[in-house]
């Protein structure tokens, strides 16, 4: 879902109506990726 939101923001020259911006969305995706790496290394 986040990827679709970021794609929509990028297709709309970075303008958003009700969002914290593209940087925040990328940061959330990076946080999920790091969390996944940590969880997979624990198993």
Long-range contacts (C-beta under 8 A, 24 or more apart in sequence): 2-28, 2-29, 2-32, 3-29
